[in-house]
Amino acid sequence: MTAGYRDTANIIMEKGSFTSDQDTFSAVIGSKVANEKFNRNISTRSTVDITFRLGENRTVTESFKVKGIIKNPEVILKIRRSQL
């Protein structure tokens, strides 16, 4: 992800950092996903399994290291509005 896109999309990192071209099997996930979709604490450097659906009857699961966690959009919007 380029710095220009991050700025335009107002993506703010809560913890960690964005991935770079050198990262392999790394992921940046949203705060809501980190806090609600796993039955354990997820933070940067945690490993998560992500399952991809390939066609109708085939899936593959890969392990990824969490490099960053993005703030919820609702939080970003509230911050931006309070700055007006």
C-alpha positions, -999 to +999 in steps of 0.1 A: +000+000+000+014+033-010+017+063+014-006+083-009-034+057-007-031+055+031-035+093+033-063+095+008-082+066+024-076+080+059-062+047+071-048+051+106-027+024+122-037+015+158-007-008+164+022-020+143+029-010+107+017-015+072+032-043+051+059-037+025+070-055-006+095-074+014+069-089+037+058-125+031+028-141+048+022-109+068-012-093+073-027-060+084-062-065+099-089-042+113-093-036+150-128-052+149-115-083+133-086-085+158-110-081+187-141-100+176-133-127+151-107-147+172-112-164+205-079-151+218-060-118+220-046-108+187-018-082+186+011-075+163+034-105+158+005-129+166+000-156+140-035-161+125-048-187+101-068-174+072-088-197+049-092-188+013-120-202-008-108-214-042-137-223-063-169-239-049-155-269-031-118-261-024-102-241+004-067-235+015-056-222+049-024-203+054-007-188+085+000-151+086+019-130+111-001-098+120+021-068+112-004-041+119-039-034+133-059-006+117-082+017+138-120+012+132-134+037+107-160+049+133-131+059+156-113+078+128-145+096+118-152+108+154-116+120+157-118+139+124-152+155+133-138+166+167-109+184+150-133+206+130 
